[in-house]
Each structure stands twice: as structure tokens, then as C-alpha cells.
Amino acid sequence: MSKIIGNSLKNIPWQEKPENYNMPIWRYTQNPIINRNDIPSSNSIFNSAVVPFKDGFAGVFRCDSKCVSMDIFAGFSKDGINWEINHEPITFEGDSEVTKREYRYDPRVCFIEDRYYITWCNGYHGPTIGVAYTFDFKTFHQLENAFLPYNRNGVLFPRKINGNYMMLSRPSDTGHTPFGDIFCSQSPDLEYWGHHRHVMSTEKGDISAWQSTKIGPGPVPIETDEGWLLIYHGVINTCNGFVYRMGAALLDLNEPWKVIARSKAYVLGPYELYECVGDVPNVVFPCATLTDADTGRIAIYYGCADTVTGLAFTTVDDMLKYIKENAF
């Protein structure tokens, strides 16, 4: 039995695995849990992040407006399924040089020590990684951008490793990036980032073609007794455009740029109508997980077709078994 290193979460959203189902991740039968127009201004709500908060849950949500501008909004839930999302985007306190909005999208939320850190793709003369923190999801304090443009998918580890904060990211370009590998960076203070280490690349051969164009880190890595469980997205460029799927890997606990095992087979792909049809078809894009250390349960929040938000489930045993059986 594999173990999650973390806290118990007795109210984690959950549905049992369907009978005779042979994939490691299964969908919530009432998906999507957040529809595209759940606040008055939204065209779509997707690629969003949630965490346990007080006796329920809080989150930061990508809500593209009916002008199709990109911004992030706070929201709250009692059960992790039914959400009340604020009608106005997050306002950040801090240096006006970095709080000036160009665009904001694809947030992640990570609790470290005594506060909740938000990272997102921040527009600053091109895409880079914005960093902020909050104690209450009402007041948000923005720090310096982590990197120079261009970069996307900034994902913090939930604790310091060897005395440093760690972040996964995907160096990028200014457009719809036709490439992308995952790197790990370190910081003593969440302001100055260095010691950049390559984690893993795309797979150009047909051994794992679903991740042949680009990859990027998804939810905050999950600490287990065998290593960091990383759920990520991988992309293939087809005659019908990009297709986004979920993958999984196991990283070394002390040197998380070292890959212990990585699945050549994807763990979830766009099968359902709400994943295949939308503003950007054929996309599943994971951004958050909830975990219960007592049971090993994992709930995954993911964007569907860049339009709505879905929920799926797995366990640490299911995931690590699948990675090992399909490793390359």
C-alpha cells in the first residue's frame, strides 16, 4: 500500500470507481461541476485550482469574460462540488509594476506553512509566472514575477525541499507554444529563482506520442512515501489541431528534477462531449487535486475543452501502480 504524506480530509469529494473500469482515473458522473456561464460576465470557467479552507474549500478560477479577456476569480464551496464564484476578479496589493494587469490565467494554489500561495500565467511583456499569497482569499498580496518572459504553468511544491522553495514550470514563447519541457527551479525567498534543472521532455517517438509536442506541470505535486506524484498535461499536434491529455510521473523526494518513473500511457484523455466540444476542443487540463492521507483518495479538478470545469477521482495506489506498469 502506497501512502500520501499529508493531512486527512474527511470531506473530500468522492465517488467510487465504476465496475470493470480499467483506467486509473474516473470521472464524476455529474460533470461538469462548473459551467461556462456560472457568473454573469463569464464566457467560460476552466483551468482552476482549489484547496481545503476552513470547514470547506476555496479556489481560484480562470474565468474568461464575454469579451474573451482572461482573469482569475476567487470562489468558495462547502463540498468541493457546488461553487459560489465571486463576480469580480481578484485585486492584488503590491508593487504597481507587477500588479498592473496584462492578462491572468491558469492559476494554481498551494498551502505552504501558514498561507496560501497562488501562481498563474501573468502577462508582463509576455507570459511569465505571477506569485501572490493570501490568508483569507479576500486580500491578495502580489510578489515579484518568478521568471523573465516567457514561461507558463508555474507550480509550487507544498513544502521547502533542502531549505528552498521549489517550483516546476515550462519555459515558453509569446505565442501558442509549439514546444515545451518541464523544469524545476529553486528559491530561498520566493523572489530570486535559480538552480534551474531539467525534469523531463516531450517524447518524439511513437512509444508515447500523446505527449510529443509539449508537456507542462499540472496540480501541486503530491508527496507520497515513494516520491512526488506529478500529474501533468501532454499535447500532440494532429491534423485536427492540438489534443491535451493527462499524464503522471513519480519524482525523487529530495531532488525532484530526477524522474523515478513516468507513464508512457496517458491517465485521462478527452472522451466525453464536454471535453471534446468547446472553445478549444479535445482538452483535459489538470490544475488541482485534493488528497486524503487516511484513505489515499485523490480528487482532480481539470479544465474541459477550455470551457467548463470537471472533477475526477483516483487513489495513490491506482496512480503509482499504473505509472510502474506503463513506465518507459
Salt bridges, closest charged atoms under 4 A:
GLU16 OE2 - ARG297 NH2 3.29
ASP55 OD1 - LYS78 NZ 3.95
ASP64 OD1 - ARG62 NE 2.95
ASP71 OD2 - ARG101 NE 2.95
ASP71 OD1 - ARG104 NH1 3.49
GLU93 OE1 - HIS141 ND1 3.44
ASP106 OD1 - ARG62 NH1 2.90
ASP114 OD1 - ARG115 NE 2.89
GLU223 OE2 - ARG159 NH2 2.95
GLU226 OE1 - LYS324 NZ 2.56
GLU255 OE1 - LYS258 NZ 2.80
GLU275 OE2 - ARG27 NE 2.76
ASP279 OD1 - ARG36 NH2 3.03
ASP294 OD2 - LYS10 NZ 3.68
ASP318 OD1 - LYS17 NZ 3.35
GLU325 OE2 - LYS321 NZ 2.83
